[in-house]
């Protein structure tokens, strides 16, 4: 089990403006460790967004792309 508690910023650069947080968890869900079941909420805390989105799904690290479902949200999302 790995806990997610990360800041979200406007860009990749150091010092880029904070716009929110991502909080949740993921669990290794395959014997080979290449799949993780994830559940997390993205909370936009600043600017014109001020809402949240909740995600759940399986991230497959061995492939170029994975899909997670948007399970809900608040406000305009």
mmCIF file of the N, C-alpha and C atoms, coordinates in Angstrom:
data_MODEL
# 
_entry.id   MODEL 
# 
loop_
_atom_site.group_PDB 
_atom_site.id 
_atom_site.type_symbol 
_atom_site.label_atom_id 
_atom_site.label_alt_id 
_atom_site.label_comp_id 
_atom_site.label_asym_id 
_atom_site.label_entity_id 
_atom_site.label_seq_id 
_atom_site.pdbx_PDB_ins_code 
_atom_site.Cartn_x 
_atom_site.Cartn_y 
_atom_site.Cartn_z 
_atom_site.occupancy 
_atom_site.B_iso_or_equiv 
_atom_site.pdbx_formal_charge 
_atom_site.auth_seq_id 
_atom_site.auth_comp_id 
_atom_site.auth_asym_id 
_atom_site.auth_atom_id 
_atom_site.pdbx_PDB_model_num 
ATOM 1   N N  . UNK A 1 1  ? 0.856   -1.171  0.000   1.00 0.00 ? 1  UNK A N  1 
ATOM 2   C CA . UNK A 1 1  ? 0.000   0.000   0.000   1.00 0.00 ? 1  UNK A CA 1 
ATOM 3   C C  . UNK A 1 1  ? 0.897   1.226   0.000   1.00 0.00 ? 1  UNK A C  1 
ATOM 4   N N  . UNK A 1 2  ? 0.651   2.126   -0.939  1.00 0.00 ? 2  UNK A N  1 
ATOM 5   C CA . UNK A 1 2  ? 1.393   3.377   -1.009  1.00 0.00 ? 2  UNK A CA 1 
ATOM 6   C C  . UNK A 1 2  ? 0.409   4.529   -0.925  1.00 0.00 ? 2  UNK A C  1 
ATOM 7   N N  . UNK A 1 3  ? 0.692   5.479   -0.060  1.00 0.00 ? 3  UNK A N  1 
ATOM 8   C CA . UNK A 1 3  ? -0.179  6.635   0.134   1.00 0.00 ? 3  UNK A CA 1 
ATOM 9   C C  . UNK A 1 3  ? 0.253   7.757   -0.803  1.00 0.00 ? 3  UNK A C  1 
ATOM 10  N N  . UNK A 1 4  ? -0.735  8.415   -1.417  1.00 0.00 ? 4  UNK A N  1 
ATOM 11  C CA . UNK A 1 4  ? -0.497  9.569   -2.286  1.00 0.00 ? 4  UNK A CA 1 
ATOM 12  C C  . UNK A 1 4  ? -0.918  10.815  -1.513  1.00 0.00 ? 4  UNK A C  1 
ATOM 13  N N  . UNK A 1 5  ? -0.021  11.788  -1.414  1.00 0.00 ? 5  UNK A N  1 
ATOM 14  C CA . UNK A 1 5  ? -0.331  13.092  -0.822  1.00 0.00 ? 5  UNK A CA 1 
ATOM 15  C C  . UNK A 1 5  ? 0.596   14.097  -1.486  1.00 0.00 ? 5  UNK A C  1 
ATOM 16  N N  . UNK A 1 6  ? 0.266   14.467  -2.719  1.00 0.00 ? 6  UNK A N  1 
ATOM 17  C CA . UNK A 1 6  ? 1.153   15.271  -3.549  1.00 0.00 ? 6  UNK A CA 1 
ATOM 18  C C  . UNK A 1 6  ? 0.548   16.629  -3.872  1.00 0.00 ? 6  UNK A C  1 
ATOM 19  N N  . UNK A 1 7  ? 1.426   17.619  -4.018  1.00 0.00 ? 7  UNK A N  1 
ATOM 20  C CA . UNK A 1 7  ? 1.000   18.936  -4.468  1.00 0.00 ? 7  UNK A CA 1 
ATOM 21  C C  . UNK A 1 7  ? 0.875   18.933  -5.983  1.00 0.00 ? 7  UNK A C  1 
ATOM 22  N N  . UNK A 1 8  ? -0.099  19.676  -6.498  1.00 0.00 ? 8  UNK A N  1 
ATOM 23  C CA . UNK A 1 8  ? -0.277  19.859  -7.938  1.00 0.00 ? 8  UNK A CA 1 
ATOM 24  C C  . UNK A 1 8  ? 0.103   21.290  -8.284  1.00 0.00 ? 8  UNK A C  1 
ATOM 25  N N  . UNK A 1 9  ? 0.927   21.443  -9.313  1.00 0.00 ? 9  UNK A N  1 
ATOM 26  C CA . UNK A 1 9  ? 1.385   22.773  -9.697  1.00 0.00 ? 9  UNK A CA 1 
ATOM 27  C C  . UNK A 1 9  ? 0.979   23.091  -11.130 1.00 0.00 ? 9  UNK A C  1 
ATOM 28  N N  . UNK A 1 10 ? 1.088   24.366  -11.484 1.00 0.00 ? 10 UNK A N  1 
ATOM 29  C CA . UNK A 1 10 ? 0.723   24.820  -12.825 1.00 0.00 ? 10 UNK A CA 1 
ATOM 30  C C  . UNK A 1 10 ? 1.631   24.244  -13.898 1.00 0.00 ? 10 UNK A C  1 
ATOM 31  N N  . UNK A 1 11 ? 2.878   24.010  -13.576 1.00 0.00 ? 11 UNK A N  1 
ATOM 32  C CA . UNK A 1 11 ? 3.837   23.511  -14.555 1.00 0.00 ? 11 UNK A CA 1 
ATOM 33  C C  . UNK A 1 11 ? 4.867   22.604  -13.910 1.00 0.00 ? 11 UNK A C  1 
ATOM 34  N N  . UNK A 1 12 ? 5.879   22.207  -14.697 1.00 0.00 ? 12 UNK A N  1 
ATOM 35  C CA . UNK A 1 12 ? 6.914   21.289  -14.217 1.00 0.00 ? 12 UNK A CA 1 
ATOM 36  C C  . UNK A 1 12 ? 8.065   22.005  -13.516 1.00 0.00 ? 12 UNK A C  1 
ATOM 37  N N  . UNK A 1 13 ? 8.184   23.300  -13.712 1.00 0.00 ? 13 UNK A N  1 
ATOM 38  C CA . UNK A 1 13 ? 9.326   24.039  -13.205 1.00 0.00 ? 13 UNK A CA 1 
ATOM 39  C C  . UNK A 1 13 ? 9.277   24.182  -11.688 1.00 0.00 ? 13 UNK A C  1 
ATOM 40  N N  . UNK A 1 14 ? 10.457  24.204  -11.061 1.00 0.00 ? 14 UNK A N  1 
ATOM 41  C CA . UNK A 1 14 ? 10.539  24.484  -9.632  1.00 0.00 ? 14 UNK A CA 1 
ATOM 42  C C  . UNK A 1 14 ? 9.957   25.865  -9.378  1.00 0.00 ? 14 UNK A C  1 
ATOM 43  N N  . UNK A 1 15 ? 9.191   26.003  -8.336  1.00 0.00 ? 15 UNK A N  1 
ATOM 44  C CA . UNK A 1 15 ? 8.582   27.287  -8.014  1.00 0.00 ? 15 UNK A CA 1 
ATOM 45  C C  . UNK A 1 15 ? 7.298   27.562  -8.766  1.00 0.00 ? 15 UNK A C  1 
ATOM 46  N N  . UNK A 1 16 ? 6.843   26.625  -9.582  1.00 0.00 ? 16 UNK A N  1 
ATOM 47  C CA . UNK A 1 16 ? 5.582   26.786  -10.307 1.00 0.00 ? 16 UNK A CA 1 
ATOM 48  C C  . UNK A 1 16 ? 4.442   26.881  -9.299  1.00 0.00 ? 16 UNK A C  1 
ATOM 49  N N  . UNK A 1 17 ? 3.419   27.662  -9.614  1.00 0.00 ? 17 UNK A N  1 
ATOM 50  C CA . UNK A 1 17 ? 2.333   27.936  -8.683  1.00 0.00 ? 17 UNK A CA 1 
ATOM 51  C C  . UNK A 1 17 ? 1.537   26.707  -8.271  1.00 0.00 ? 17 UNK A C  1 
ATOM 52  N N  . UNK A 1 18 ? 1.221   26.622  -6.985  1.00 0.00 ? 18 UNK A N  1 
ATOM 53  C CA . UNK A 1 18 ? 0.418   25.534  -6.436  1.00 0.00 ? 18 UNK A CA 1 
ATOM 54  C C  . UNK A 1 18 ? -1.047  25.737  -6.818  1.00 0.00 ? 18 UNK A C  1 
ATOM 55  N N  . UNK A 1 19 ? -1.684  24.691  -7.373  1.00 0.00 ? 19 UNK A N  1 
ATOM 56  C CA . UNK A 1 19 ? -3.110  24.783  -7.699  1.00 0.00 ? 19 UNK A CA 1 
ATOM 57  C C  . UNK A 1 19 ? -3.955  23.764  -6.942  1.00 0.00 ? 19 UNK A C  1 
ATOM 58  N N  . UNK A 1 20 ? -3.313  22.795  -6.263  1.00 0.00 ? 20 UNK A N  1 
ATOM 59  C CA . UNK A 1 20 ? -4.111  21.816  -5.534  1.00 0.00 ? 20 UNK A CA 1 
ATOM 60  C C  . UNK A 1 20 ? -3.295  20.674  -4.974  1.00 0.00 ? 20 UNK A C  1 
ATOM 61  N N  . UNK A 1 21 ? -4.021  19.593  -4.617  1.00 0.00 ? 21 UNK A N  1 
ATOM 62  C CA . UNK A 1 21 ? -3.400  18.400  -4.033  1.00 0.00 ? 21 UNK A CA 1 
ATOM 63  C C  . UNK A 1 21 ? -4.039  17.155  -4.619  1.00 0.00 ? 21 UNK A C  1 
ATOM 64  N N  . UNK A 1 22 ? -3.288  16.075  -4.615  1.00 0.00 ? 22 UNK A N  1 
ATOM 65  C CA . UNK A 1 22 ? -3.811  14.752  -4.961  1.00 0.00 ? 22 UNK A CA 1 
ATOM 66  C C  . UNK A 1 22 ? -3.600  13.870  -3.740  1.00 0.00 ? 22 UNK A C  1 
ATOM 67  N N  . UNK A 1 23 ? -4.673  13.250  -3.257  1.00 0.00 ? 23 UNK A N  1 
ATOM 68  C CA . UNK A 1 23 ? -4.584  12.397  -2.078  1.00 0.00 ? 23 UNK A CA 1 
ATOM 69  C C  . UNK A 1 23 ? -5.322  11.095  -2.323  1.00 0.00 ? 23 UNK A C  1 
ATOM 70  N N  . UNK A 1 24 ? -4.729  9.984   -1.882  1.00 0.00 ? 24 UNK A N  1 
ATOM 71  C CA . UNK A 1 24 ? -5.353  8.676   -2.033  1.00 0.00 ? 24 UNK A CA 1 
ATOM 72  C C  . UNK A 1 24 ? -4.341  7.581   -1.788  1.00 0.00 ? 24 UNK A C  1 
ATOM 73  N N  . UNK A 1 25 ? -4.481  6.486   -2.532  1.00 0.00 ? 25 UNK A N  1 
ATOM 74  C CA . UNK A 1 25 ? -3.577  5.351   -2.335  1.00 0.00 ? 25 UNK A CA 1 
ATOM 75  C C  . UNK A 1 25 ? -3.537  4.483   -3.582  1.00 0.00 ? 25 UNK A C  1 
ATOM 76  N N  . UNK A 1 26 ? -2.504  3.645   -3.653  1.00 0.00 ? 26 UNK A N  1 
ATOM 77  C CA . UNK A 1 26 ? -2.475  2.582   -4.656  1.00 0.00 ? 26 UNK A CA 1 
ATOM 78  C C  . UNK A 1 26 ? -1.864  1.331   -4.052  1.00 0.00 ? 26 UNK A C  1 
ATOM 79  N N  . UNK A 1 27 ? -2.296  0.197   -4.585  1.00 0.00 ? 27 UNK A N  1 
ATOM 80  C CA . UNK A 1 27 ? -1.902  -1.112  -4.080  1.00 0.00 ? 27 UNK A CA 1 
ATOM 81  C C  . UNK A 1 27 ? -1.421  -1.947  -5.254  1.00 0.00 ? 27 UNK A C  1 
ATOM 82  N N  . UNK A 1 28 ? -0.288  -2.614  -5.105  1.00 0.00 ? 28 UNK A N  1 
ATOM 83  C CA . UNK A 1 28 ? 0.159   -3.538  -6.140  1.00 0.00 ? 28 UNK A CA 1 
ATOM 84  C C  . UNK A 1 28 ? -0.894  -4.624  -6.290  1.00 0.00 ? 28 UNK A C  1 
ATOM 85  N N  . UNK A 1 29 ? -1.393  -4.803  -7.517  1.00 0.00 ? 29 UNK A N  1 
ATOM 86  C CA . UNK A 1 29 ? -2.510  -5.733  -7.714  1.00 0.00 ? 29 UNK A CA 1 
ATOM 87  C C  . UNK A 1 29 ? -2.190  -6.844  -8.707  1.00 0.00 ? 29 UNK A C  1 
ATOM 88  N N  . UNK A 1 30 ? -0.897  -7.090  -8.914  1.00 0.00 ? 30 UNK A N  1 
ATOM 89  C CA . UNK A 1 30 ? -0.489  -8.222  -9.747  1.00 0.00 ? 30 UNK A CA 1 
ATOM 90  C C  . UNK A 1 30 ? 0.770   -8.835  -9.136  1.00 0.00 ? 30 UNK A C  1 
ATOM 91  N N  . UNK A 1 31 ? 0.967   -10.099 -9.374  1.00 0.00 ? 31 UNK A N  1 
ATOM 92  C CA . UNK A 1 31 ? 2.120   -10.797 -8.800  1.00 0.00 ? 31 UNK A CA 1 
ATOM 93  C C  . UNK A 1 31 ? 3.429   -10.205 -9.304  1.00 0.00 ? 31 UNK A C  1 
ATOM 94  N N  . UNK A 1 32 ? 3.462   -9.815  -10.587 1.00 0.00 ? 32 UNK A N  1 
ATOM 95  C CA . UNK A 1 32 ? 4.702   -9.275  -11.144 1.00 0.00 ? 32 UNK A CA 1 
ATOM 96  C C  . UNK A 1 32 ? 4.923   -7.795  -10.809 1.00 0.00 ? 32 UNK A C  1 
ATOM 97  N N  . UNK A 1 33 ? 3.972   -7.146  -10.129 1.00 0.00 ? 33 UNK A N  1 
ATOM 98  C CA . UNK A 1 33 ? 4.126   -5.753  -9.726  1.00 0.00 ? 33 UNK A CA 1 
ATOM 99  C C  . UNK A 1 33 ? 3.903   -4.741  -10.826 1.00 0.00 ? 33 UNK A C  1 
ATOM 100 N N  . UNK A 1 34 ? 3.402   -5.177  -11.982 1.00 0.00 ? 34 UNK A N  1 
ATOM 101 C CA . UNK A 1 34 ? 3.223   -4.268  -13.111 1.00 0.00 ? 34 UNK A CA 1 
ATOM 102 C C  . UNK A 1 34 ? 1.850   -3.608  -13.159 1.00 0.00 ? 34 UNK A C  1 
ATOM 103 N N  . UNK A 1 35 ? 0.975   -3.921  -12.209 1.00 0.00 ? 35 UNK A N  1 
ATOM 104 C CA . UNK A 1 35 ? -0.350  -3.304  -12.141 1.00 0.00 ? 35 UNK A CA 1 
ATOM 105 C C  . UNK A 1 35 ? -0.594  -2.806  -10.725 1.00 0.00 ? 35 UNK A C  1 
ATOM 106 N N  . UNK A 1 36 ? -1.160  -1.610  -10.632 1.00 0.00 ? 36 UNK A N  1 
ATOM 107 C CA . UNK A 1 36 ? -1.517  -1.038  -9.344  1.00 0.00 ? 36 UNK A CA 1 
ATOM 108 C C  . UNK A 1 36 ? -2.964  -0.565  -9.402  1.00 0.00 ? 36 UNK A C  1 
ATOM 109 N N  . UNK A 1 37 ? -3.766  -0.977  -8.419  1.00 0.00 ? 37 UNK A N  1 
ATOM 110 C CA . UNK A 1 37 ? -5.118  -0.462  -8.288  1.00 0.00 ? 37 UNK A CA 1 
ATOM 111 C C  . UNK A 1 37 ? -5.022  0.860   -7.540  1.00 0.00 ? 37 UNK A C  1 
ATOM 112 N N  . UNK A 1 38 ? -5.603  1.912   -8.134  1.00 0.00 ? 38 UNK A N  1 
ATOM 113 C CA . UNK A 1 38 ? -5.470  3.257   -7.586  1.00 0.00 ? 38 UNK A CA 1 
ATOM 114 C C  . UNK A 1 38 ? -6.834  3.840   -7.236  1.00 0.00 ? 38 UNK A C  1 
ATOM 115 N N  . UNK A 1 39 ? -6.880  4.606   -6.169  1.00 0.00 ? 39 UNK A N  1 
ATOM 116 C CA . UNK A 1 39 ? -8.054  5.394   -5.796  1.00 0.00 ? 39 UNK A CA 1 
ATOM 117 C C  . UNK A 1 39 ? -7.526  6.694   -5.203  1.00 0.00 ? 39 UNK A C  1 
ATOM 118 N N  . UNK A 1 40 ? -7.884  7.817   -5.819  1.00 0.00 ? 40 UNK A N  1 
ATOM 119 C CA . UNK A 1 40 ? -7.397  9.093   -5.306  1.00 0.00 ? 40 UNK A CA 1 
ATOM 120 C C  . UNK A 1 40 ? -8.325  10.226  -5.711  1.00 0.00 ? 40 UNK A C  1 
ATOM 121 N N  . UNK A 1 41 ? -8.210  11.324  -4.977  1.00 0.00 ? 41 UNK A N  1 
ATOM 122 C CA . UNK A 1 41 ? -8.993  12.523  -5.242  1.00 0.00 ? 41 UNK A CA 1 
ATOM 123 C C  . UNK A 1 41 ? -8.043  13.664  -5.540  1.00 0.00 ? 41 UNK A C  1 
ATOM 124 N N  . UNK A 1 42 ? -8.340  14.404  -6.599  1.00 0.00 ? 42 UNK A N  1 
ATOM 125 C CA . UNK A 1 42 ? -7.598  15.602  -6.955  1.00 0.00 ? 42 UNK A CA 1 
ATOM 126 C C  . UNK A 1 42 ? -8.430  16.790  -6.495  1.00 0.00 ? 42 UNK A C  1 
ATOM 127 N N  . UNK A 1 43 ? -7.847  17.617  -5.632  1.00 0.00 ? 43 UNK A N  1 
ATOM 128 C CA . UNK A 1 43 ? -8.545  18.790  -5.108  1.00 0.00 ? 43 UNK A CA 1 
ATOM 129 C C  . UNK A 1 43 ? -7.861  20.044  -5.622  1.00 0.00 ? 43 UNK A C  1 
ATOM 130 N N  . UNK A 1 44 ? -8.583  20.820  -6.406  1.00 0.00 ? 44 UNK A N  1 
ATOM 131 C CA . UNK A 1 44 ? -8.068  22.092  -6.902  1.00 0.00 ? 44 UNK A CA 1 
ATOM 132 C C  . UNK A 1 44 ? -8.392  23.145  -5.848  1.00 0.00 ? 44 UNK A C  1 
ATOM 133 N N  . UNK A 1 45 ? -7.369  23.789  -5.303  1.00 0.00 ? 45 UNK A N  1 
ATOM 134 C CA . UNK A 1 45 ? -7.544  24.655  -4.143  1.00 0.00 ? 45 UNK A CA 1 
ATOM 135 C C  . UNK A 1 45 ? -7.443  26.137  -4.455  1.00 0.00 ? 45 UNK A C  1 
ATOM 136 N N  . UNK A 1 46 ? -6.927  26.486  -5.617  1.00 0.00 ? 46 UNK A N  1 
ATOM 137 C CA . UNK A 1 46 ? -6.681  27.893  -5.920  1.00 0.00 ? 46 UNK A CA 1 
ATOM 138 C C  . UNK A 1 46 ? -7.176  28.224  -7.324  1.00 0.00 ? 46 UNK A C  1 
ATOM 139 N N  . UNK A 1 47 ? -7.362  29.493  -7.575  1.00 0.00 ? 47 UNK A N  1 
ATOM 140 C CA . UNK A 1 47 ? -7.732  29.935  -8.911  1.00 0.00 ? 47 UNK A CA 1 
ATOM 141 C C  . UNK A 1 47 ? -9.188  29.713  -9.228  1.00 0.00 ? 47 UNK A C  1 
ATOM 142 N N  . UNK A 1 48 ? -9.479  29.580  -10.503 1.00 0.00 ? 48 UNK A N  1 
ATOM 143 C CA . UNK A 1 48 ? -10.871 29.476  -10.956 1.00 0.00 ? 48 UNK A CA 1 
ATOM 144 C C  . UNK A 1 48 ? -11.427 28.066  -10.851 1.00 0.00 ? 48 UNK A C  1 
ATOM 145 N N  . UNK A 1 49 ? -10.629 27.103  -10.429 1.00 0.00 ? 49 UNK A N  1 
ATOM 146 C CA . UNK A 1 49 ? -11.080 25.711  -10.395 1.00 0.00 ? 49 UNK A CA 1 
ATOM 147 C C  . UNK A 1 49 ? -11.841 25.387  -9.114  1.00 0.00 ? 49 UNK A C  1 
ATOM 148 N N  . UNK A 1 50 ? -11.209 25.447  -7.953  1.00 0.00 ? 50 UNK A N  1 
ATOM 149 C CA . UNK A 1 50 ? -11.829 25.264  -6.631  1.00 0.00 ? 50 UNK A CA 1 
ATOM 150 C C  . UNK A 1 50 ? -12.844 24.123  -6.579  1.00 0.00 ? 50 UNK A C  1 
ATOM 151 N N  . UNK A 1 51 ? -12.496 22.975  -7.097  1.00 0.00 ? 51 UNK A N  1 
ATOM 152 C CA . UNK A 1 51 ? -13.364 21.805  -7.131  1.00 0.00 ? 51 UNK A CA 1 
ATOM 153 C C  . UNK A 1 51 ? -12.525 20.550  -6.924  1.00 0.00 ? 51 UNK A C  1 
ATOM 154 N N  . UNK A 1 52 ? -13.158 19.388  -7.047  1.00 0.00 ? 52 UNK A N  1 
ATOM 155 C CA . UNK A 1 52 ? -12.415 18.135  -6.912  1.00 0.00 ? 52 UNK A CA 1 
ATOM 156 C C  . UNK A 1 52 ? -12.904 17.105  -7.922  1.00 0.00 ? 52 UNK A C  1 
ATOM 157 N N  . UNK A 1 53 ? -12.046 16.135  -8.201  1.00 0.00 ? 53 UNK A N  1 
ATOM 158 C CA . UNK A 1 53 ? -12.367 14.981  -9.037  1.00 0.00 ? 53 UNK A CA 1 
ATOM 159 C C  . UNK A 1 53 ? -11.850 13.735  -8.334  1.00 0.00 ? 53 UNK A C  1 
ATOM 160 N N  . UNK A 1 54 ? -12.630 12.659  -8.346  1.00 0.00 ? 54 UNK A N  1 
ATOM 161 C CA . UNK A 1 54 ? -12.209 11.394  -7.745  1.00 0.00 ? 54 UNK A CA 1 
ATOM 162 C C  . UNK A 1 54 ? -12.010 10.352  -8.837  1.00 0.00 ? 54 UNK A C  1 
ATOM 163 N N  . UNK A 1 55 ? -10.901 9.618   -8.749  1.00 0.00 ? 55 UNK A N  1 
ATOM 164 C CA . UNK A 1 55 ? -10.528 8.632   -9.755  1.00 0.00 ? 55 UNK A CA 1 
ATOM 165 C C  . UNK A 1 55 ? -10.375 7.252   -9.126  1.00 0.00 ? 55 UNK A C  1 
ATOM 166 N N  . UNK A 1 56 ? -10.611 6.210   -9.929  1.00 0.00 ? 56 UNK A N  1 
ATOM 167 C CA . UNK A 1 56 ? -10.332 4.840   -9.502  1.00 0.00 ? 56 UNK A CA 1 
ATOM 168 C C  . UNK A 1 56 ? -10.050 4.002   -10.741 1.00 0.00 ? 56 UNK A C  1 
ATOM 169 N N  . UNK A 1 57 ? -9.128  3.052   -10.611 1.00 0.00 ? 57 UNK A N  1 
ATOM 170 C CA . UNK A 1 57 ? -8.835  2.173   -11.725 1.00 0.00 ? 57 UNK A CA 1 
ATOM 171 C C  . UNK A 1 57 ? -7.517  1.457   -11.546 1.00 0.00 ? 57 UNK A C  1 
ATOM 172 N N  . UNK A 1 58 ? -7.089  0.796   -12.612 1.00 0.00 ? 58 UNK A N  1 
ATOM 173 C CA . UNK A 1 58 ? -5.842  0.033   -12.599 1.00 0.00 ? 58 UNK A CA 1 
ATOM 174 C C  . UNK A 1 58 ? -4.835  0.722   -13.506 1.00 0.00 ? 58 UNK A C  1 
ATOM 175 N N  . UNK A 1 59 ? -3.686  1.055   -12.939 1.00 0.00 ? 59 UNK A N  1 
ATOM 176 C CA . UNK A 1 59 ? -2.571  1.619   -13.696 1.00 0.00 ? 59 UNK A CA 1 
ATOM 177 C C  . UNK A 1 59 ? -1.631  0.474   -14.036 1.00 0.00 ? 59 UNK A C  1 
ATOM 178 N N  . UNK A 1 60 ? -1.352  0.308   -15.317 1.00 0.00 ? 60 UNK A N  1 
ATOM 179 C CA . UNK A 1 60 ? -0.436  -0.746  -15.773 1.00 0.00 ? 60 UNK A CA 1 
ATOM 180 C C  . UNK A 1 60 ? 0.880   -0.091  -16.179 1.00 0.00 ? 60 UNK A C  1 
ATOM 181 N N  . UNK A 1 61 ? 1.907   -0.295  -15.377 1.00 0.00 ? 61 UNK A N  1 
ATOM 182 C CA . UNK A 1 61 ? 3.181   0.384   -15.612 1.00 0.00 ? 61 UNK A CA 1 
ATOM 183 C C  . UNK A 1 61 ? 3.949   -0.180  -16.801 1.00 0.00 ? 61 UNK A C  1 
ATOM 184 N N  . UNK A 1 62 ? 3.592   -1.361  -17.292 1.00 0.00 ? 62 UNK A N  1 
ATOM 185 C CA . UNK A 1 62 ? 4.321   -1.981  -18.401 1.00 0.00 ? 62 UNK A CA 1 
ATOM 186 C C  . UNK A 1 62 ? 3.820   -1.523  -19.771 1.00 0.00 ? 62 UNK A C  1 
ATOM 187 N N  . UNK A 1 63 ? 2.760   -0.735  -19.811 1.00 0.00 ? 63 UNK A N  1 
ATOM 188 C CA . UNK A 1 63 ? 2.225   -0.259  -21.087 1.00 0.00 ? 63 UNK A CA 1 
ATOM 189 C C  . UNK A 1 63 ? 2.328   1.262   -21.142 1.00 0.00 ? 63 UNK A C  1 
ATOM 190 N N  . UNK A 1 64 ? 2.258   1.803   -22.337 1.00 0.00 ? 64 UNK A N  1 
ATOM 191 C CA . UNK A 1 64 ? 2.432   3.241   -22.522 1.00 0.00 ? 64 UNK A CA 1 
ATOM 192 C C  . UNK A 1 64 ? 1.263   4.059   -21.990 1.00 0.00 ? 64 UNK A C  1 
ATOM 193 N N  . UNK A 1 65 ? 0.092   3.457   -21.856 1.00 0.00 ? 65 UNK A N  1 
ATOM 194 C CA . UNK A 1 65 ? -1.102  4.211   -21.488 1.00 0.00 ? 65 UNK A CA 1 
ATOM 195 C C  . UNK A 1 65 ? -2.034  3.362   -20.627 1.00 0.00 ? 65 UNK A C  1 
ATOM 196 N N  . UNK A 1 66 ? -2.600  3.965   -19.591 1.00 0.00 ? 66 UNK A N  1 
ATOM 197 C CA . UNK A 1 66 ? -3.613  3.310   -18.756 1.00 0.00 ? 66 UNK A CA 1 
ATOM 198 C C  . UNK A 1 66 ? -4.812  4.238   -18.652 1.00 0.00 ? 66 UNK A C  1 
ATOM 199 N N  . UNK A 1 67 ? -5.963  3.682   -18.348 1.00 0.00 ? 67 UNK A N  1 
ATOM 200 C CA . UNK A 1 67 ? -7.171  4.488   -18.202 1.00 0.00 ? 67 UNK A CA 1 
ATOM 201 C C  . UNK A 1 67 ? -7.715  4.335   -16.794 1.00 0.00 ? 67 UNK A C  1 
ATOM 202 N N  . UNK A 1 68 ? -8.069  5.467   -16.185 1.00 0.00 ? 68 UNK A N  1 
ATOM 203 C CA . UNK A 1 68 ? -8.701  5.488   -14.873 1.00 0.00 ? 68 UNK A CA 1 
ATOM 204 C C  . UNK A 1 68 ? -10.080 6.106   -15.033 1.00 0.00 ? 68 UNK A C  1 
ATOM 205 N N  . UNK A 1 69 ? -11.046 5.619   -14.273 1.00 0.00 ? 69 UNK A N  1 
ATOM 206 C CA . UNK A 1 69 ? -12.409 6.145   -14.341 1.00 0.00 ? 69 UNK A CA 1 
ATOM 207 C C  . UNK A 1 69 ? -12.549 7.344   -13.414 1.00 0.00 ? 69 UNK A C  1 
ATOM 208 N N  . UNK A 1 70 ? -13.272 8.362   -13.879 1.00 0.00 ? 70 UNK A N  1 
ATOM 209 C CA . UNK A 1 70 ? -13.665 9.474   -13.026 1.00 0.00 ? 70 UNK A CA 1 
ATOM 210 C C  . UNK A 1 70 ? -14.915 9.023   -12.288 1.00 0.00 ? 70 UNK A C  1 
ATOM 211 N N  . UNK A 1 71 ? -14.818 8.913   -10.969 1.00 0.00 ? 71 UNK A N  1 
ATOM 212 C CA . UNK A 1 71 ? -15.912 8.362   -10.165 1.00 0.00 ? 71 UNK A CA 1 
ATOM 213 C C  . UNK A 1 71 ? -16.860 9.431   -9.637  1.00 0.00 ? 71 UNK A C  1 
ATOM 214 N N  . UNK A 1 72 ? -16.434 10.666  -9.647  1.00 0.00 ? 72 UNK A N  1 
ATOM 215 C CA . UNK A 1 72 ? -17.289 11.737  -9.136  1.00 0.00 ? 72 UNK A CA 1 
ATOM 216 C C  . UNK A 1 72 ? -16.494 13.008  -8.983  1.00 0.00 ? 72 UNK A C  1 
ATOM 217 N N  . UNK A 1 73 ? -17.147 14.011  -8.463  1.00 0.00 ? 73 UNK A N  1 
ATOM 218 C CA . UNK A 1 73 ? -16.497 15.290  -8.259  1.00 0.00 ? 73 UNK A CA 1 
ATOM 219 C C  . UNK A 1 73 ? -17.457 16.260  -7.614  1.00 0.00 ? 73 UNK A C  1 
ATOM 220 N N  . UNK A 1 74 ? -16.992 17.486  -7.462  1.00 0.00 ? 74 UNK A N  1 
ATOM 221 C CA . UNK A 1 74 ? -17.826 18.530  -6.888  1.00 0.00 ? 74 UNK A CA 1 
ATOM 222 C C  . UNK A 1 74 ? -17.848 19.724  -7.824  1.00 0.00 ? 74 UNK A C  1 
ATOM 223 N N  . UNK A 1 75 ? -18.786 20.598  -7.609  1.00 0.00 ? 75 UNK A N  1 
ATOM 224 C CA . UNK A 1 75 ? -18.822 21.840  -8.379  1.00 0.00 ? 75 UNK A CA 1 
ATOM 225 C C  . UNK A 1 75 ? -18.998 21.620  -9.861  1.00 0.00 ? 75 UNK A C  1 
ATOM 226 N N  . UNK A 1 76 ? -18.200 22.308  -10.660 1.00 0.00 ? 76 UNK A N  1 
ATOM 227 C CA . UNK A 1 76 ? -18.358 22.255  -12.120 1.00 0.00 ? 76 UNK A CA 1 
ATOM 228 C C  . UNK A 1 76 ? -17.926 20.949  -12.748 1.00 0.00 ? 76 UNK A C  1 
ATOM 229 N N  . UNK A 1 77 ? -17.259 20.077  -11.998 1.00 0.00 ? 77 UNK A N  1 
ATOM 230 C CA . UNK A 1 77 ? -16.856 18.791  -12.551 1.00 0.00 ? 77 UNK A CA 1 
ATOM 231 C C  . UNK A 1 77 ? -17.892 17.758  -12.217 1.00 0.00 ? 77 UNK A C  1 
# 
